[in-house]
Amino acid sequence: MQRVNYGIDADCDTNVDMVSLLTNGRNPVEICGIINKLLQILYSGGARVIDGDNPEDDFLDRISYDRESDNLYFWTEDL
């Protein structure tokens, strides 16, 4: 499968490593909670996080965690 680039890599041009500040000492479930909050902020501004391999299909809606299976689930919404 060939990867197609649909845009430029999004980057935060700052001297402070914001990702490290947000995730330092956090477990994967807490990090996914941070991602969900960031997604809410993006979506409130009209942006969508679209799958680059399948850009016409869907966008990331949220991440959930199932304690019984100890799995993370990535939920999508149709475009």
FIKEMAR-305708 format. One record per residue: residue in one letter; residue number from 1; x, y, z of N, C-alpha, C in turn. Coordinates in steps of 0.05 Angstrom, whole numbers, plus 5000, padded with zeros to 4 digits. Atoms other than C-alpha are relative to their C-alpha. Example, Ala and Ser with C-alpha at 12.3 -4.5 7.8 and 13.67 -1.06 7.14 Angstrom:
REM residues 2
<site><code>a</code><pos>1</pos><n_px>5018</n_px><n_py>4976</n_py><n_pz>5000</n_pz><ca_px>5246</ca_px><ca_py>4910</ca_py><ca_pz>5156</ca_pz><c_px>5018</c_px><c_py>5024</c_py><c_pz>5000</c_pz></site>
<site><code>s</code><pos>2</pos><n_px>4984</n_px><n_py>4976</n_py><n_pz>4999</n_pz><ca_px>5273</ca_px><ca_py>4979</ca_py><ca_pz>5143</ca_pz><c_px>4985</c_px><c_py>5022</c_py><c_pz>5014</c_pz></site>
REM end
This chain:
REM residues 79
<site><code>m</code><pos>1</pos><n_px>5017</n_px><n_py>4977</n_py><n_pz>5000</n_pz><ca_px>5000</ca_px><ca_py>5000</ca_py><ca_pz>5000</ca_pz><c_px>5018</c_px><c_py>5025</c_py><c_pz>5000</c_pz></site>
<site><code>q</code><pos>2</pos><n_px>4985</n_px><n_py>4975</n_py><n_pz>5001</n_pz><ca_px>5026</ca_px><ca_py>5069</ca_py><ca_pz>4982</ca_pz><c_px>4987</c_px><c_py>5021</c_py><c_pz>5017</c_pz></site>
<site><code>r</code><pos>3</pos><n_px>5010</n_px><n_py>4978</n_py><n_pz>4983</n_pz><ca_px>5020</ca_px><ca_py>5125</ca_py><ca_pz>5032</ca_pz><c_px>4999</c_px><c_py>5026</c_py><c_pz>4984</c_pz></site>
<site><code>v</code><pos>4</pos><n_px>5004</n_px><n_py>4974</n_py><n_pz>5014</n_pz><ca_px>4993</ca_px><ca_py>5191</ca_py><ca_pz>5006</ca_pz><c_px>5000</c_px><c_py>5022</c_py><c_pz>5020</c_pz></site>
<site><code>n</code><pos>5</pos><n_px>4999</n_px><n_py>4977</n_py><n_pz>4982</n_pz><ca_px>5008</ca_px><ca_py>5257</ca_py><ca_pz>5039</ca_pz><c_px>4978</c_px><c_py>5020</c_py><c_pz>4991</c_pz></site>
<site><code>y</code><pos>6</pos><n_px>5023</n_px><n_py>4982</n_py><n_pz>5006</n_pz><ca_px>4944</ca_px><ca_py>5300</ca_py><ca_pz>5042</ca_pz><c_px>5005</c_px><c_py>5028</c_py><c_pz>5011</c_pz></site>
<site><code>g</code><pos>7</pos><n_px>4995</n_px><n_py>4973</n_py><n_pz>4989</n_pz><ca_px>4977</ca_px><ca_py>5360</ca_py><ca_pz>5074</ca_pz><c_px>5028</c_px><c_py>5001</c_py><c_pz>5011</c_pz></site>
<site><code>i</code><pos>8</pos><n_px>4974</n_px><n_py>4998</n_py><n_pz>4987</n_pz><ca_px>5036</ca_px><ca_py>5384</ca_py><ca_pz>5114</ca_pz><c_px>4998</c_px><c_py>4990</c_py><c_pz>5028</c_pz></site>
<site><code>d</code><pos>9</pos><n_px>5000</n_px><n_py>5009</n_py><n_pz>4972</n_pz><ca_px>5057</ca_px><ca_py>5356</ca_py><ca_pz>5181</ca_pz><c_px>4993</c_px><c_py>5023</c_py><c_pz>5018</c_pz></site>
<site><code>a</code><pos>10</pos><n_px>5007</n_px><n_py>4979</n_py><n_pz>4981</n_pz><ca_px>5024</ca_px><ca_py>5397</ca_py><ca_pz>5236</ca_pz><c_px>5021</c_px><c_py>4999</c_py><c_pz>5023</c_pz></site>
<site><code>d</code><pos>11</pos><n_px>4979</n_px><n_py>4998</n_py><n_pz>4979</n_pz><ca_px>5076</ca_px><ca_py>5421</ca_py><ca_pz>5286</ca_pz><c_px>4995</c_px><c_py>5025</c_py><c_pz>5016</c_pz></site>
<site><code>c</code><pos>12</pos><n_px>5002</n_px><n_py>4977</n_py><n_pz>4982</n_pz><ca_px>5077</ca_px><ca_py>5467</ca_py><ca_pz>5345</ca_pz><c_px>5028</c_px><c_py>5012</c_py><c_pz>5003</c_pz></site>
<site><code>d</code><pos>13</pos><n_px>4974</n_px><n_py>4987</n_py><n_pz>5000</n_pz><ca_px>5135</ca_px><ca_py>5515</ca_py><ca_pz>5336</ca_pz><c_px>5004</c_px><c_py>5015</c_py><c_pz>5026</c_pz></site>
<site><code>t</code><pos>14</pos><n_px>4996</n_px><n_py>4987</n_py><n_pz>4975</n_pz><ca_px>5155</ca_px><ca_py>5530</ca_py><ca_pz>5407</ca_pz><c_px>5025</c_px><c_py>4988</c_py><c_pz>5013</c_pz></site>
<site><code>n</code><pos>15</pos><n_px>4977</n_px><n_py>5010</n_py><n_pz>4986</n_pz><ca_px>5216</ca_px><ca_py>5523</ca_py><ca_pz>5452</ca_pz><c_px>4993</c_px><c_py>4981</c_py><c_pz>5023</c_pz></site>
<site><code>v</code><pos>16</pos><n_px>5010</n_px><n_py>5017</n_py><n_pz>4978</n_pz><ca_px>5174</ca_px><ca_py>5488</ca_py><ca_pz>5505</ca_pz><c_px>4988</c_px><c_py>4975</c_py><c_pz>4988</c_pz></site>
<site><code>d</code><pos>17</pos><n_px>5011</n_px><n_py>5026</n_py><n_pz>5009</n_pz><ca_px>5159</ca_px><ca_py>5414</ca_py><ca_pz>5494</ca_pz><c_px>4973</c_px><c_py>4996</c_py><c_pz>5013</c_pz></site>
<site><code>m</code><pos>18</pos><n_px>5027</n_px><n_py>5001</n_py><n_pz>4988</n_pz><ca_px>5084</ca_px><ca_py>5419</ca_py><ca_pz>5506</ca_pz><c_px>4991</c_px><c_py>4971</c_py><c_pz>5004</c_pz></site>
<site><code>v</code><pos>19</pos><n_px>5009</n_px><n_py>5028</n_py><n_pz>4997</n_pz><ca_px>5073</ca_px><ca_py>5344</ca_py><ca_pz>5494</ca_pz><c_px>5011</c_px><c_py>4988</c_py><c_pz>5025</c_pz></site>
<site><code>s</code><pos>20</pos><n_px>4988</n_px><n_py>5011</n_py><n_pz>4976</n_pz><ca_px>5122</ca_px><ca_py>5326</ca_py><ca_pz>5549</ca_pz><c_px>4987</c_px><c_py>5012</c_py><c_pz>5025</c_pz></site>
<site><code>l</code><pos>21</pos><n_px>5014</n_px><n_py>4987</n_py><n_pz>4977</n_pz><ca_px>5089</ca_px><ca_py>5376</ca_py><ca_pz>5596</ca_pz><c_px>4973</c_px><c_py>4988</c_py><c_pz>5005</c_pz></site>
<site><code>l</code><pos>22</pos><n_px>5027</n_px><n_py>5011</n_py><n_pz>4997</n_pz><ca_px>5020</ca_px><ca_py>5347</ca_py><ca_pz>5583</ca_pz><c_px>5000</c_px><c_py>4970</c_py><c_pz>5008</c_pz></site>
<site><code>t</code><pos>23</pos><n_px>5001</n_px><n_py>5029</n_py><n_pz>4996</n_pz><ca_px>5040</ca_px><ca_py>5273</ca_py><ca_pz>5586</ca_pz><c_px>5019</c_px><c_py>4990</c_py><c_pz>5021</c_pz></site>
<site><code>n</code><pos>24</pos><n_px>4980</n_px><n_py>5009</n_py><n_pz>4981</n_pz><ca_px>5096</ca_px><ca_py>5270</ca_py><ca_pz>5637</ca_pz><c_px>4986</c_px><c_py>4987</c_py><c_pz>5024</c_pz></site>
<site><code>g</code><pos>25</pos><n_px>5011</n_px><n_py>5015</n_py><n_pz>4978</n_pz><ca_px>5079</ca_px><ca_py>5216</ca_py><ca_pz>5688</ca_pz><c_px>4972</c_px><c_py>4990</c_py><c_pz>4997</c_pz></site>
<site><code>r</code><pos>26</pos><n_px>5027</n_px><n_py>5009</n_py><n_pz>5005</n_pz><ca_px>5012</ca_px><ca_py>5199</ca_py><ca_pz>5657</ca_pz><c_px>5000</c_px><c_py>4972</c_py><c_pz>4988</c_pz></site>
<site><code>n</code><pos>27</pos><n_px>5002</n_px><n_py>5026</n_py><n_pz>5012</n_pz><ca_px>4989</ca_px><ca_py>5130</ca_py><ca_pz>5639</ca_pz><c_px>4985</c_px><c_py>5002</c_py><c_pz>4973</c_pz></site>
<site><code>p</code><pos>28</pos><n_px>5013</n_px><n_py>4998</n_py><n_pz>5027</n_pz><ca_px>4960</ca_px><ca_py>5112</ca_py><ca_pz>5569</ca_pz><c_px>4971</c_px><c_py>5009</c_py><c_pz>5001</c_pz></site>
<site><code>v</code><pos>29</pos><n_px>5028</n_px><n_py>4992</n_py><n_pz>4998</n_pz><ca_px>4888</ca_px><ca_py>5121</ca_py><ca_pz>5592</ca_pz><c_px>4998</c_px><c_py>5030</c_py><c_pz>5004</c_pz></site>
<site><code>e</code><pos>30</pos><n_px>5001</n_px><n_py>4971</n_py><n_pz>4995</n_pz><ca_px>4902</ca_px><ca_py>5191</ca_py><ca_pz>5619</ca_pz><c_px>5009</c_px><c_py>5015</c_py><c_pz>4975</c_pz></site>
<site><code>i</code><pos>31</pos><n_px>4991</n_px><n_py>4986</n_py><n_pz>5024</n_pz><ca_px>4940</ca_px><ca_py>5209</ca_py><ca_pz>5555</ca_pz><c_px>4977</c_px><c_py>5000</c_py><c_pz>4979</c_pz></site>
<site><code>c</code><pos>32</pos><n_px>5023</n_px><n_py>5001</n_py><n_pz>5018</n_pz><ca_px>4879</ca_px><ca_py>5186</ca_py><ca_pz>5514</ca_pz><c_px>4979</c_px><c_py>5021</c_py><c_pz>5008</c_pz></site>
<site><code>g</code><pos>33</pos><n_px>5019</n_px><n_py>4979</n_py><n_pz>4990</n_pz><ca_px>4836</ca_px><ca_py>5231</ca_py><ca_pz>5558</ca_pz><c_px>5009</c_px><c_py>5028</c_py><c_pz>4991</c_pz></site>
<site><code>i</code><pos>34</pos><n_px>4989</n_px><n_py>4975</n_py><n_pz>5010</n_pz><ca_px>4882</ca_px><ca_py>5289</ca_py><ca_pz>5540</ca_pz><c_px>4995</c_px><c_py>5003</c_py><c_pz>4970</c_pz></site>
<site><code>i</code><pos>35</pos><n_px>5006</n_px><n_py>5000</n_py><n_pz>5029</n_pz><ca_px>4875</ca_px><ca_py>5271</ca_py><ca_pz>5466</ca_pz><c_px>4971</c_px><c_py>5007</c_py><c_pz>4995</c_pz></site>
<site><code>n</code><pos>36</pos><n_px>5029</n_px><n_py>4994</n_py><n_pz>5004</n_pz><ca_px>4799</ca_px><ca_py>5271</ca_py><ca_pz>5473</ca_pz><c_px>4994</c_px><c_py>5029</c_py><c_pz>5005</c_pz></site>
<site><code>k</code><pos>37</pos><n_px>5004</n_px><n_py>4971</n_py><n_pz>4995</n_pz><ca_px>4801</ca_px><ca_py>5341</ca_py><ca_pz>5504</ca_pz><c_px>5010</c_px><c_py>5017</c_py><c_pz>4977</c_pz></site>
<site><code>l</code><pos>38</pos><n_px>4989</n_px><n_py>4985</n_py><n_pz>5023</n_pz><ca_px>4846</ca_px><ca_py>5366</ca_py><ca_pz>5448</ca_pz><c_px>4983</c_px><c_py>4997</c_py><c_pz>4975</c_pz></site>
<site><code>l</code><pos>39</pos><n_px>5019</n_px><n_py>5004</n_py><n_pz>5022</n_pz><ca_px>4799</ca_px><ca_py>5335</ca_py><ca_pz>5397</ca_pz><c_px>4976</c_px><c_py>5018</c_py><c_pz>5002</c_pz></site>
<site><code>q</code><pos>40</pos><n_px>5023</n_px><n_py>4983</n_py><n_pz>4996</n_pz><ca_px>4741</ca_px><ca_py>5372</ca_py><ca_pz>5428</ca_pz><c_px>5006</c_px><c_py>5029</c_py><c_pz>4993</c_pz></site>
<site><code>i</code><pos>41</pos><n_px>4992</n_px><n_py>4972</n_py><n_pz>5007</n_pz><ca_px>4779</ca_px><ca_py>5438</ca_py><ca_pz>5421</ca_pz><c_px>5003</c_px><c_py>5003</c_py><c_pz>4970</c_pz></site>
<site><code>l</code><pos>42</pos><n_px>4998</n_px><n_py>4998</n_py><n_pz>5030</n_pz><ca_px>4796</ca_px><ca_py>5423</ca_py><ca_pz>5348</ca_pz><c_px>4972</c_px><c_py>5001</c_py><c_pz>4988</c_pz></site>
<site><code>y</code><pos>43</pos><n_px>5026</n_px><n_py>5002</n_py><n_pz>5012</n_pz><ca_px>4724</ca_px><ca_py>5404</ca_py><ca_pz>5333</ca_pz><c_px>4983</c_px><c_py>5025</c_py><c_pz>5005</c_pz></site>
<site><code>s</code><pos>44</pos><n_px>5015</n_px><n_py>4976</n_py><n_pz>4994</n_pz><ca_px>4695</ca_px><ca_py>5465</ca_py><ca_pz>5367</ca_pz><c_px>5009</c_px><c_py>5023</c_py><c_pz>4981</c_pz></site>
<site><code>g</code><pos>45</pos><n_px>4991</n_px><n_py>4980</n_py><n_pz>5020</n_pz><ca_px>4738</ca_px><ca_py>5506</ca_py><ca_pz>5318</ca_pz><c_px>4995</c_px><c_py>4992</c_py><c_pz>4971</c_pz></site>
<site><code>g</code><pos>46</pos><n_px>5008</n_px><n_py>5008</n_py><n_pz>5027</n_pz><ca_px>4711</ca_px><ca_py>5467</ca_py><ca_pz>5258</ca_pz><c_px>5019</c_px><c_py>4981</c_py><c_pz>4987</c_pz></site>
<site><code>a</code><pos>47</pos><n_px>4981</n_px><n_py>5019</n_py><n_pz>5011</n_pz><ca_px>4771</ca_px><ca_py>5421</ca_py><ca_pz>5247</ca_pz><c_px>4991</c_px><c_py>4971</c_py><c_pz>5004</c_pz></site>
<site><code>r</code><pos>48</pos><n_px>5006</n_px><n_py>5028</n_py><n_pz>4997</n_pz><ca_px>4766</ca_px><ca_py>5346</ca_py><ca_pz>5237</ca_pz><c_px>5026</c_px><c_py>4984</c_py><c_pz>4997</c_pz></site>
<site><code>v</code><pos>49</pos><n_px>4977</n_px><n_py>5017</n_py><n_pz>5002</n_pz><ca_px>4819</ca_px><ca_py>5292</ca_py><ca_pz>5247</ca_pz><c_px>4993</c_px><c_py>4977</c_py><c_pz>4982</c_pz></site>
<site><code>i</code><pos>50</pos><n_px>5007</n_px><n_py>5020</n_py><n_pz>5020</n_pz><ca_px>4814</ca_px><ca_py>5250</ca_py><ca_pz>5184</ca_pz><c_px>5022</c_px><c_py>4980</c_py><c_pz>4996</c_pz></site>
<site><code>d</code><pos>51</pos><n_px>4981</n_px><n_py>5022</n_py><n_pz>5006</n_pz><ca_px>4847</ca_px><ca_py>5183</ca_py><ca_pz>5170</ca_pz><c_px>5014</c_px><c_py>5006</c_py><c_pz>4974</c_pz></site>
<site><code>g</code><pos>52</pos><n_px>4985</n_px><n_py>4993</n_py><n_pz>5024</n_pz><ca_px>4902</ca_px><ca_py>5199</ca_py><ca_pz>5120</ca_pz><c_px>5000</c_px><c_py>4977</c_py><c_pz>4979</c_pz></site>
<site><code>d</code><pos>53</pos><n_px>5001</n_px><n_py>5022</n_py><n_pz>5019</n_pz><ca_px>4898</ca_px><ca_py>5129</ca_py><ca_pz>5089</ca_pz><c_px>4972</c_px><c_py>4997</c_py><c_pz>4988</c_pz></site>
<site><code>n</code><pos>54</pos><n_px>5027</n_px><n_py>5002</n_py><n_pz>5010</n_pz><ca_px>4822</ca_px><ca_py>5134</ca_py><ca_pz>5080</ca_pz><c_px>4985</c_px><c_py>5026</c_py><c_pz>5004</c_pz></site>
<site><code>p</code><pos>55</pos><n_px>5010</n_px><n_py>4973</n_py><n_pz>4994</n_pz><ca_px>4806</ca_px><ca_py>5208</ca_py><ca_pz>5077</ca_pz><c_px>4971</c_px><c_py>5005</c_py><c_pz>4993</c_pz></site>
<site><code>e</code><pos>56</pos><n_px>5028</n_px><n_py>4996</n_py><n_pz>5006</n_pz><ca_px>4737</ca_px><ca_py>5200</ca_py><ca_pz>5047</ca_pz><c_px>4981</c_px><c_py>4986</c_py><c_pz>5019</c_pz></site>
<site><code>d</code><pos>57</pos><n_px>5017</n_px><n_py>5018</n_py><n_pz>4984</n_pz><ca_px>4711</ca_px><ca_py>5151</ca_py><ca_pz>5099</ca_pz><c_px>4991</c_px><c_py>5012</c_py><c_pz>5026</c_pz></site>
<site><code>d</code><pos>58</pos><n_px>5009</n_px><n_py>4992</n_py><n_pz>4974</n_pz><ca_px>4711</ca_px><ca_py>5179</ca_py><ca_pz>5169</ca_pz><c_px>5021</c_px><c_py>5017</c_py><c_pz>5014</c_pz></site>
<site><code>f</code><pos>59</pos><n_px>4980</n_px><n_py>4985</n_py><n_pz>4984</n_pz><ca_px>4745</ca_px><ca_py>5222</ca_py><ca_pz>5222</ca_pz><c_px>4999</c_px><c_py>4989</c_py><c_pz>5029</c_pz></site>
<site><code>l</code><pos>60</pos><n_px>4999</n_px><n_py>5009</n_py><n_pz>4973</n_pz><ca_px>4767</ca_px><ca_py>5206</ca_py><ca_pz>5293</ca_pz><c_px>4981</c_px><c_py>5016</c_py><c_pz>5018</c_pz></site>
<site><code>d</code><pos>61</pos><n_px>5020</n_px><n_py>4987</n_py><n_pz>4982</n_pz><ca_px>4712</ca_px><ca_py>5221</ca_py><ca_pz>5343</ca_pz><c_px>5010</c_px><c_py>5001</c_py><c_pz>5029</c_pz></site>
<site><code>r</code><pos>62</pos><n_px>4990</n_px><n_py>5001</n_py><n_pz>4973</n_pz><ca_px>4741</ca_px><ca_py>5198</ca_py><ca_pz>5409</ca_pz><c_px>5014</c_px><c_py>4974</c_py><c_pz>5005</c_pz></site>
<site><code>i</code><pos>63</pos><n_px>4987</n_px><n_py>5025</n_py><n_pz>4992</n_pz><ca_px>4782</ca_px><ca_py>5145</ca_py><ca_pz>5445</ca_pz><c_px>4988</c_px><c_py>4992</c_py><c_pz>5026</c_pz></site>
<site><code>s</code><pos>64</pos><n_px>5011</n_px><n_py>5010</n_py><n_pz>4975</n_pz><ca_px>4752</ca_px><ca_py>5101</ca_py><ca_pz>5499</ca_pz><c_px>5018</c_px><c_py>4977</c_py><c_pz>5010</c_pz></site>
<site><code>y</code><pos>65</pos><n_px>4985</n_px><n_py>5021</n_py><n_pz>4987</n_pz><ca_px>4781</ca_px><ca_py>5050</ca_py><ca_pz>5547</ca_pz><c_px>4982</c_px><c_py>4980</c_py><c_pz>5013</c_pz></site>
<site><code>d</code><pos>66</pos><n_px>5015</n_px><n_py>5022</n_py><n_pz>4988</n_pz><ca_px>4752</ca_px><ca_py>4982</ca_py><ca_pz>5566</ca_pz><c_px>5017</c_px><c_py>4987</c_py><c_pz>5021</c_pz></site>
<site><code>r</code><pos>67</pos><n_px>4984</n_px><n_py>5011</n_py><n_pz>4978</n_pz><ca_px>4778</ca_px><ca_py>4961</ca_py><ca_pz>5635</ca_pz><c_px>5001</c_px><c_py>4969</c_py><c_pz>4999</c_pz></site>
<site><code>e</code><pos>68</pos><n_px>5001</n_px><n_py>5030</n_py><n_pz>5000</n_pz><ca_px>4756</ca_px><ca_py>4888</ca_py><ca_pz>5627</ca_pz><c_px>5020</c_px><c_py>4988</c_py><c_pz>4980</c_pz></site>
<site><code>s</code><pos>69</pos><n_px>4981</n_px><n_py>5010</n_py><n_pz>5020</n_pz><ca_px>4796</ca_px><ca_py>4877</ca_py><ca_pz>5563</ca_pz><c_px>5027</c_px><c_py>5014</c_py><c_pz>5000</c_pz></site>
<site><code>d</code><pos>70</pos><n_px>4976</n_px><n_py>4983</n_py><n_pz>4999</n_pz><ca_px>4848</ca_px><ca_py>4931</ca_py><ca_pz>5579</ca_pz><c_px>5008</c_px><c_py>5009</c_py><c_pz>4972</c_pz></site>
<site><code>n</code><pos>71</pos><n_px>4996</n_px><n_py>4991</n_py><n_pz>5027</n_pz><ca_px>4840</ca_px><ca_py>4957</ca_py><ca_pz>5508</ca_pz><c_px>4991</c_px><c_py>5029</c_py><c_pz>4996</c_pz></site>
<site><code>l</code><pos>72</pos><n_px>5008</n_px><n_py>4973</n_py><n_pz>5009</n_pz><ca_px>4836</ca_px><ca_py>5027</ca_py><ca_pz>5478</ca_pz><c_px>4984</c_px><c_py>4996</c_py><c_pz>4974</c_pz></site>
<site><code>y</code><pos>73</pos><n_px>5016</n_px><n_py>5001</n_py><n_pz>5024</n_pz><ca_px>4783</ca_px><ca_py>5037</ca_py><ca_pz>5424</ca_pz><c_px>4998</c_px><c_py>5028</c_py><c_pz>4987</c_pz></site>
<site><code>f</code><pos>74</pos><n_px>5001</n_px><n_py>4975</n_py><n_pz>5015</n_pz><ca_px>4785</ca_px><ca_py>5091</ca_py><ca_pz>5370</ca_pz><c_px>4974</c_px><c_py>5000</c_py><c_pz>4985</c_pz></site>
<site><code>w</code><pos>75</pos><n_px>5027</n_px><n_py>4997</n_py><n_pz>5012</n_pz><ca_px>4715</ca_px><ca_py>5113</ca_py><ca_pz>5350</ca_pz><c_px>5001</c_px><c_py>5020</c_py><c_pz>4978</c_pz></site>
<site><code>t</code><pos>76</pos><n_px>5001</n_px><n_py>4982</n_py><n_pz>5022</n_pz><ca_px>4701</ca_px><ca_py>5145</ca_py><ca_pz>5284</ca_pz><c_px>4971</c_px><c_py>5008</c_py><c_pz>4993</c_pz></site>
<site><code>e</code><pos>77</pos><n_px>5026</n_px><n_py>4990</n_py><n_pz>5010</n_pz><ca_px>4644</ca_px><ca_py>5185</ca_py><ca_pz>5253</ca_pz><c_px>5002</c_px><c_py>5001</c_py><c_pz>4970</c_pz></site>
<site><code>d</code><pos>78</pos><n_px>5000</n_px><n_py>4998</n_py><n_pz>5029</n_pz><ca_px>4624</ca_px><ca_py>5183</ca_py><ca_pz>5180</ca_pz><c_px>5002</c_px><c_py>5029</c_py><c_pz>4992</c_pz></site>
<site><code>l</code><pos>79</pos><n_px>4998</n_px><n_py>4973</n_py><n_pz>5011</n_pz><ca_px>4642</ca_px><ca_py>5244</ca_py><ca_pz>5139</ca_pz><c_px>4974</c_px><c_py>5008</c_py><c_pz>4986</c_pz></site>
REM end
